Amino acid sequence: MAADCTKAVGGVRTSRSARDGLDKSITLPPDEIFRNLENAKSFAIDIGGSLTKLAYYSTVQHKVAKVRSFDHYGKVPDDEPLYEISVQEEITARLHFVKFENAYIETCLDFIKAHLVNTETKVIKATGGGAHKFKNLIEKKLGLKVDKEDEMTCLIKGCNFVLRNIPHEAFVYVKHADPEFRFQTTHPDIFPYLLVNIGSGVSIVRVESEDQFERIGGSSIGGGTFWGLGALLTKTKRFDELLQLASKGQHTNVDMLVRDIYGGSYESFGLTGDLIASSFGKSATTDKEFTKEDMAKSLLHMISNDIGQLACLYAKLHNLSRVYFGGFFIRGHPVTMHTITYSINYFTKGEVQALFLRHEGYLGAIGTFLKGAEEDNPNQYSWGENYAGSSGLMNSSPDVHPMQRTRSGTFSFDMLEMDRLERQLVNLPLLQDASSYVPDTVDLTEDAMAREYWLSCFEDALDGVVKRAVASQPQLLDATERAEKFRQKYRHKLQTLRHQPFAYGSLTVRSLLDTREHCLNEFNFPDPYSKVKQRENDVALKHFQKVVRALESLSMEERQFALVKGLLAGNVFDWGAKAVSDVLETNSAFGFEEAKMRLQARPWLVDAYNDWLERLKGPPHKCALFFVDNSGIDIILGVFPFVRELLSKGTEVILASNSGPALNDVTCSELAIVTERIAAMDSVIRTALQEDKLLLVQSGSSSPCLDLSRLDKGLATVVWERKTDLVIIEGMGRAIHTNYYAALRCESLKLAVIKNAWLAERLGGRIFSVVFKYEMPPK
């Protein structure tokens, strides 16, 4: 039997000869790579020396859950629901970015042409050194005119876009640390910064604003120098093979160190003995052969140190502290990032950090697309990464080519998807320091024990989520099949994160929850808890007036404690907590009073209630912003009586609720109907609505957690105009998993019931422990 000279890679079969040139034999899985291609509207392409990055804009049709109030006149019948739920089709915009090796470009172009339905597209924007080389092939295959854009302009536009729209885009690389990738919170004002683009040579660009940037310097000694000299020294022609050699080498065998000259450190100049005094210095004085690995490592250090020192000098000259590195020389290779980082740390004595980007490889393609879409002004919107359709940052081991992904040892194209958000997102204007604000309380990439627990927790909960998703669509025959696809996709995401926790930036409970929501939406389960919320809202409304009457019979101090206890008891009703959902599934009689009995007795785990009570004896707050949590008992019997008390004291109230569904959290549309019904029963709420003292505003979020740096611009405007002086954040997701350490410029209440035994124990308490945190702003 003849030897088989082909290699199967992840369902893609390639011949040895094809891998050396244009590969025409691969079979592409359309659902996994060029997604939604039939609805593509415009294209852009960035072709480098070895990689092609394709960008396209598409419209995505997906299902959304809508609620609509019934027309009620007079008393609502007991057996009639408050509102109706319908699932409707909605069209949104999505940006797709796909990265693959140039060897596959012809087959990819054939695939795009075969699946391209939109014939209105006449032009494809292009950039990169390969745009000219492949111009004729692109025009022939796609029938589109290639319009070339300036490479540096596209690079800057792409960099601005990812820094503005992806919170954990930038990271510091720390070799041998756990984790090696340490993600930075994006500053709300991304300008100015220095971009060091290391291609064949080096370009150093000062970026002042979206359209204002200047190439302030550069060098002819760059990636091409490393490649060229490396090829001469090692006879290795492939760039990635050269890096593999460098990762195994020992540069001290080739480089002359300070201790080789002085026998140790040169203390009068502060030079340590292990510092390189002369790159390749030993080759002139040692009569021996050097290994390819050692020479490659010495060369890598020489080039990186030169670039690092140059970048430091320009950063200091222009007083810039943010320095981003990109270009094909980087490409996520740990050995390259480490040498650059070491150089920057040395020359700036730690004052400047070398920053790298998760999506560095897409900057040119993103910028090229934006140039082609300027008439639509994409920058007027906020965009969010769709975790369900993005492959994420993978581990680029020096032994693995950056395009080889560790998905069961298979080959995979690299993908990024960005969804256009309906509204522009901005910072909460009450953050004490927006530049240092970090939403998440625990970074699971840094906490191995917590990471293992939460990944297992989410995996164990999968069966329940699948069951709930199917139950939410009993009339649809394919619900079970779609739910199973959701299970497979989300489990695969969890497995990826177990091995590569940095794949989507900092791994947190919030990102795990958001990834699950993205995957549910991917398979058209827009609101699995819609009927649960509807039922619980109906039940809670029937008890509202009784709860209010009971509160009004109490003295001032008794009422304040009862209101807080009611808030906490309402927060128990969280379907995202397994300890609670198990009770709610098996005990339909479990209600508001039963929840009160489950609460921890005072003193609470975190107990600032006495301080809060003293504050209430002073002048009332001008305006309170309340980030609400769950539907049903929480919002109706917990939040509204509390809000009613604030309104009675003369405090205006802004109720901020989710723009879209997540678990059983109340959405803005649901809250509007519930509020209307409560106003019909209660004069305090009714009057506040009529006098514009009670406002319902969407937060801009569709998450069980809360990022105060990405809120609906309309909400931020109202908060500022109303001179808000109290912020209330409720629930485990919003006040414990996120914002526990958030510092505000006004008074704040953060309260939650800990409904997870492991987390409660870690915090020093037990399940159903109470956190009641009242904070004053610094004077």
N, C-alpha and C positions, 0 to 999 in steps of 0.2 A: 504494500500500500504506500503510495507516494506521500511524502511529508506535506502536511498542511501549512502553507506559508501565510495563512490569514490569521488575524487575531480578532476574536469577538470581544467587543467592549460595550457592556451594558445594552445588549440588543442591537448594537451598531456594529456591523461587520466591515472591517477595513483590510485591504490588502497591503502588503509591505510596500509595494511600488506606489500605491495610492497615497500612503502616508508621506511619501517624499514629495508629492506634488498635489494637484487638486484632486480631492477624493470624491468620486462620483458614485460610490457603491453603498453609502450609508443610508439607512432607513430611519426617518425621523418620526418619533411619536408626536403627532400634532397637538394632542391635548396637554402635553407636558412642556413643550418648548415654545413654539410660535402660537401662543394662546390668543384666541379671539381674533385671529387674522382676518376672518371674513368681514369683520367690522372695522378694519383699519382705515384710517382717514388720511394719514400723512406719514412719511418716512424720513429717516436720516440715518447716515452710516458713517462710522469712523473706522478707517482701515489702517492699522499700524503695520509694523514689520512682520509680526507673526499672528496677531489677533485681530478679528473683526468684531465690532460692536454695532449692532443694529438697534435702532430706536424707532418705535412707531406708536401712534396715538390711536386709540380705538374707543368706541362707545360700547359699554357693557350693559346688557339687559339682565336685571336680577329682580328677585321678589322682595318686597318690603311689606311689613305689617302696618296697616292703617286702622285707626280707630275713629269712629264717628258717633256723635251723640244722637240718641233717639230724640224725637220731638216730644217732650213730656209736657203735659198740661196738668197742673195740680199735683197731687200725690202720685208718686211712682208705685205701681203695683209691686207687691212683694216678690212675685215670681218673674218679673221682667228685668233683664239686665240693664245696667246704666248706659251701656254703649255697645255698639256692634263692632266686630273685628272683621276686616277683610284683608286678603293678601293680593297686592296689586303689583304689576310690572312697573319698574322704574329704570330709566336710562341714566347712567353716569359715565364720566370720562375716566380713562385709565391710560397711563403711560407704560409701555413695555420696553424693556431693554434686554437684549440677548447677546451673550458674548461667546464666540467660538473661534477655533483656530482657522487661519486662512486656508488651510488645506481642504476645509469643508465648504468653502464659499460658493462654489459652483452648484453643488447639490442643494445648499440652502436657498440660493436664488431660484432654482427650479421649483423648490417646494413653495416658496412665497408666491411665485407666479401662478402656480397651479391652484392655490387657495385664495388668491386675491380677488375679491368680489367688487370692491369699490373701484370703478374705472375713472372716477373724477380726478384721481391723483395723476399729475403729469410730470412732477419734478421730485427728485430725491436729493436732499441736501447731503453733502459729503465733506469730510475732512480727513486729515491724517496723510501720512506719506504714501500710503497705498491707494489713495483715492484716484490718483492719476494712472497708476499701474492697472487698476481694475475697472477704469472708467468704461471702456468699450464693452467689457463683459457685463457690467451692470446694465448698461443701456440696452444691450442685446437681449439679455435674459428678461428684464422687467419691462422693457419698453418705456422707461422713464428717463427724462433728461437729467444728467448729473450736474448739479450746481455746487461748485466747490466753495467752502467757507474757510476763512482764516483760522488756522489751527489754534493759535494762542487765544484769540477772542473766544472761541468755542470752549476751550479749556477753562477759562476764567468764569464764563457764564455757567458752565456745569458745576464748578466748584461752589459758586455762590448758591446755586439751587440746592445742592445736597446739604450744605451747611445750614441753610435756612429751614429746610423741611424735614430733615432726619435728625432728631435730637441727639442720638448717640452715633453720630457719623465719624467723629474724630477720636483717635485713640493714641495712647502712648504705649510703646512696646518695651517690656522689661523681660529680658531673657532669663530663663530659669525661675522666674517668679510664678506664683499661682494666684491669679491668672497672669499669663504673659501679656494679654491685651487689657489695658486699663482705659476705659472709655471716658471721654470728657463731656460734660454737659455743655451744649452749644450756647455761647453767649448770645443774648437777644440781638445785640448789635454786632454783626459778624465782621465789620470793617473797623480799622484797616488790618490787613494781614500780609504776610510774605509767602509767596508760593515759589517753591524751588522745584522746577520741573526738570527731572534728570532723564533725558532721552539719549541720543547719540552724544550730544553735548549737554550743557547746563544753561538753563535760562532762569534768571531770578527776577520775579515780578512783584512789584508793590501794588496791592489792590486797595483802592480808596473807596470805591462805591460800585454799584451795579455796572456802570458803564465807564468808570474812570480807573484805568490801571496803566502802569508804565513798566517796561522792561528796564530795570535799573542796573543790571549787570549779568554776568554769566561766565562761562568757561568752556574751552574746547575739550577739557578733560572731563569726560562724563561716561555714560554707559557704553558708548561706542569705543572709548579708549580701553575700558575694562575688557570688552569683548575682543577687540582687535589685538591688544597686547597679550591677552589670555590665550587667544588662538595661536599666536606666534610662540608663546612659551610652552604650551601644553599640547599643541596640535589638535585641540578640541574646538570644533566649529560651532556647536550649539550653545547658546547663551545659558540655558538652564542646566546643561551638563557641566558647564564651567562653574556655576554656583554650587552644584552638588560637590564638585571637587573641593571648592573653597570651604564648604561646611565640614569637610573631613580633614582639612589641613591644619598645620601648626605654624603660624607665621613667624614665631621666634626662631625657627630653624633657618630662616632666610633673612629676617630683618635684624639689623644691629640695634640693640637696646642700649639705654643709658648705662646699665650695669656692665655691659660688654666693654664700655670705654672707661668707666670710672670705678668699676668693681662694686658698685652699689648705687645708691641715690646721689644726685648732685644737689645737696641740701641748700647751698647758698642761692640757687635759682629755683628751688622748690620742685625739682624734677625727680620723680620716683624712678627706681631702678628698672621697672618693667615698662617704662615709656619707650616708644619707638624713637630712636635717635636718627636712624637712616633706613628708609625702606629699601630692601634688597641689598643692604650694606654688607652682609656676610658673603654675598656672591663674589665680591671682588677680593676677599681675603681668605676664603676657605676653598681648599682644593678638593671639592667633592661634588657629586651630583645631587641636585635637589629634586624632591618628588613633585609631580604635577600638583598634588593637593596643597603642598606647602607654598608653592609659587602662586597658585590661584588665591590662596588666603592672604598672602602678603600683598598681592596686587589689589585685592578687594579692600584691604585696610588702607592702602595708599590712596586709592581713588576716593573712598568714603571720607577719610580724614581731610583730604583737600577740599571736598565739597562742603563738609561740615564747617570747616574753618571759614570758608568763603561765605556761607550762609550766615554764620555768627557775626562776621564783620558787617555785612549789609544790614542785619537785624539791629545791631547796635547803632550803626550810622543813621538809620531811619527811625530809631526808637520804637521798634516793633517787638512784641513779646510772643505773638502767635506766628509760628513758622510751620507751614504744611509742606510735606514732601510728596511728590508724585512722579509719574513717568515710568517707562518700561523697566528702568533699572530697579525700581521698588517692587512692584507687582506682588506685594504680600509675602515676599520671601523673608523668613525670620532672620537669616544670616545677614541680609542687606540692611534690614531695619535695625538690627542690633548694632552694626558697625556705624551707621549714621547716628543712632541715638548716643552711642559712646562718644563719638566725636563732638556732638553738640554739647553734651554734659561737660566734657572736659574743657572746651574752649570758652564756655559761658559760666563755668563753675556752678552749674545747675540753675542759672537764672532763666534760661530759655529751654523749653522742652521741644523735642522733635515730635511733631504731630503727623500721624498718617491717617488715611481715610479708608473707610470700609469699602466705598464704591469708587475708589480712585480710578479703576479701569474704565469706568463709564463716563467720566467727566467730559471727554471730547464728544461722545455721542449725545449726551444730554444737552450740552451747549449747542451742538449743531442743530438738534431738533428745535431748541428754543429760538434759534435764529430764524428757522423756517416758519415758526408759529408766532412771530412777533405781532402779527395783526390780531391774533386771538388773545394776546397779552396773558400768557400762562402765569406770570408772576403776580397777577392780581388775586390769585387763589392760593389757598394753602393746600399742600399735598401730604399724603401719608403713605408710608410703606405698607404694602399688602403682604403680610407675612405668609399667607396661604400660597402666593404665587412667586415668592422670592426664594432663591436658593441660599442666601445668606453668606456670610464670610466663613470660609472653611479653613482648616489648618493647612497651611502651605509648608509642609515639612520640606527641608532641603533635599530630601530624597524623592520628593513627589513634585511633578510638574504642576504649576498653579491651576492648570485646566483639568487635572485629574482629581475628581472629588471622591471622598471616602464614603460613597454610598454603596455599601456591600461590595466594595472593590470595583465598582463600575465607572465607566466614563459618563460624564454628564456635562451638558452645556450649562453655563452660568446665567442666571436670570435675576432680574430686578423688576418689580412692578410697583407703580405709584398710583394711588387713587386720588382723584381730585375731590376735595372736601367741599361741601356745599357752602361753607362760610369761612371767612378768613379768621385764622386763629392768632391770638396775641397773648402777652403776659397779663396776669392779674396786676393791675396798677398798685395794689396794696402790698406786693412782695417787698420785704425790707431790702433785699439785694437780688435782683433778678439774675445777675451774672453768676451768683454762687448757689442759687436755688437748685436743689436736687429733689425731685418728686419722691423717689423710692427710699424706703427706710432701710432695706437690706439689699445689697448687691449679691445675688446668688453666685456670680462668677468668683467672688472672693470668699464665700462661706460654703465650703464643701459639704458640711453636715446639713445645713439648711437646703442646699441645692438638691441633695439626694432625697431629702424628705419631700420637698414640694414636687419634684418630678414624679416620684412614686405616688404621691397624693393625687396629682392630676391624672396619672395613668389609671389608678384604681377607680377614679370617679367616671371614667369613660363610659362604662356600661349604663350608668344612670343618666348621663347626658344623651346618649343614643336613644334610650328608652323615652326620655322626655321629648326629644326631637320628633320621633315617630308619632307619639301621642298627640303632638300639636297639629298634625296633619292627617287625621284619620280618614279623610275622604280621598286622599291621593294614593293611588296604588303603588307608585314608585318610591314612597317615603322610606320604606325599609331599605331599599337598595341604596338610596342616596345617603341615608344615615350610616350605612356600613362603609361607604366610600369616605364619609367624614371621619369615621373611626380610624380607618387605615391611614388617612392623611395626617390626622392630628397625632396618632401614635408614632408615625414616622418622624414628625417634627420633634416630638419628645425624645425619641431615640437619638436624633441628630444633636439635640441640645445636651443630652447626657454626655456625648463624646466631644461636642464642640459648643460649650456653653456661651461662647462669645459670638455665635453665628449672627445674631441680630442686634448686637450691641450688648449693653449690660443685661444680664439675665435677672429678671425680677419676677415676683408674683404677678405684677401688673402685666408684664410682657407675656407670661404664660396664659393669663386670662384673655388678653387681647388676641393672641394667636388662635386660641380656641374660638373666639367670636368670629375671626376672619375665616376660619375653616368652616364654621357653621354657615356663614353667609355664602361661601363658595359653593355649597351644595343646597342652596335655597332653603335654609332654615333661618329666616330672618328674625324670628322672635318665638323660640320654643316655649316660653313661659307666658305667652299672651293670654291664654285662657285661664291660667292660674291667677294672673294679675286681675283679670276681669272678675273672677269669682270672689277673690279676696277683697277687692274694692267694694263690691256689692254688699258683702257681709259686714265689713267695717263701717260703712256708711249708716247702717241701721243702728249702730251703737254710739254714734257721734254725740248726739244731743244728751244722752244719758251721761256720758263721760264729762261733758261740759258742765252739766248741772251739779255733778258730784264735786267738781273742782271749785265751782262758785260758792259752795257751802263751807269751804275751808278758810282758815285765817291766812293772812298774807304769807307767813313763813311756811305753814303747812302746804299751801298751794304751790309754792315754788319747788318744794321737794317733790310733791306729787307730779308736777309737770316734768321735772327731770327724770323721775322714775318711769313716767309714762313714755318719755322719749327713748329711754334705754330698753324698756320692755318691748316697744315697737320695733327696735332695731334687732331684736332676737329673730324676727321673721325674715330670715335670709336663706333663700333656697340655694345659695352658693356654698353654704356651710353644711357639710354632710351630717354633723351631729343634729342640726335642726331639720334638714330635709327628711331624715329618717323618722323623726318624730311626726312631722307634718304628714308624711305619707301613711303612717300607721295609726295616728290618733287625730281624727277629724275634730274632736272636742277641744283640742289644745288651743287656747285663746289668750286674750290680753291679760287676764288675771293670772292664768297659769304661768305666763311668761314672767310676770312680776315676781312670782315665787321662785323662779329659777335664778334670779339675779343674786350676785354676791352681796352680802350684807356689808354695810359700812363698818370700818374704813375700807374703801375700795382699793384696788391695785394701784391706781393713780387717782388721788382724791383731792381735788381743789374746789370742792363744792362750797365749803365755808367762805372761801375768797369770793366766789361768784355771788353768794347770797349777800355778802357785805356790799359788793358792787351794785347790786340791785336796789339797795337803800339810798343810793346816790341819784344824780340826775339821769334821766333816760338816755339811751343811745339815740343818735339821730337816724341812722339807717343800718339795718342788719342784713348781711348777705348770708343766706342759708343754702348750703349744698345738700340737697336731700338725697335719700337712699332708696329704700324699698317701697313697693306699692302696698296697698291693703292697710293692715293695722298700723304699720310704721308711719306712713304719711298721714293717714286719716285720724288715728287715735293718739299718735305720738307727736307728730310734727305740728299739725294744725292747732291743737290746744296751746302748744308752746308759742306758736306764731300769734295766736289770738291774744295771748297775754302781752306780748311785745307791742302789738298794735294798740291795745287798751292803754298802755303807758305812754303812747304818743310816738313810738318808734316805727318808722317805715320799714317794710320788709321786702327783700328781693328773694324769691324762691328760684333757685337755679337747679334745673333737672336735666337729665340726659337728653341730647338731641335724638339719639337712636337707642334701640333696645339693647340691654345686656342683663342676663339673668332675670330676676324679678324686680329690677330697679324701675322706678316709675319714669316714664318718658314725658317730655314736655306736652305732647298732645293728650296723653292720658291725664296728666295733672290739670290741664285746662278744663277737662270735663268734670273731674272730681271737685275742683275748686268751684265751678259753677253750681254743682249740686249742693256743696256745703254752704255756699252763699245764699242759696234758696232757703236754707234752714237756720242760718245764723246772721243776725244783723251786724255784728262786728266785722265779720269777713265781707259781707255784702257792701257795707259802707266803705271799707278800706279799698275795695275794688273800684267802687264808683268814684272815690276821691283820689284815685291813682296812688294810694299809699301801700298797696299790696301789688307787687309786680311779679309776673311769671315770665322767666327768661330761660331760654335754652343755653346749656353750658358749652355746646359745641363738641361734647364727648359722647362716645358710644361704648364706654368702658365701665366696669364695676369700680375702677379706681379713678384717680383724679390727678391730672397734671396741670398745675396752676400756671404753667408757662405756655399752654396751648388751649386757651379759652376763646369762645366766640367773641368776636370784636364788639358786637352789640352789647354783650354782657359787661365787658370791660368798660365800655362807654357809660352805661347806666350806673355802674358802681362808682365811677369817678364823678359823674354829674350829681349823684345823690349824696356825695360826701360820706360814704359808708365808713362807719367806725367800729363795726363788730362783724366778724366772720365766724360762722358756725359750720363746722364740717362734721358730718355724721357717718358712722359705719366703719367696719373693719377695712374695707377696700380703700376708702377715701381718707380715713383718719389714722389708720394703723399701718397698713401696707404702704400707703403713700401719705405724705404731709405730716407725719408725726413730729418731724424736726423742722417743718417749714416755719420760717421766721417772717412775721408780718409787721406792717407799720401801724397796726391798730390792734384792738383787743380781739382775742379769738377764743372760741370754745371748740375743743376736739373731743368727741365722745363716741364710745363704741362699747359693745359687749364682745368679749373674746370668745368666739364660738368654735375654736379649734383647740383641742386638748394639748397638742404638741406645742403650739405657739404660746398658749397660756402658761404652760410649764416653763418654757424658755424665758418668759417675761417675769417669772417668779410667782405665778398665780395658778389658778385652776380654771377649768372650763366654766364659762359664764361669769368670769371676772370682769370687772367694770373699769374702764378708763374714762375719767372725767378730768380733762386738762384745760384749765383756764389760764391764759397767758396775757400779760400786759406788754405793750411795746416798750422798747428801751427809751429812756428819757434823754 
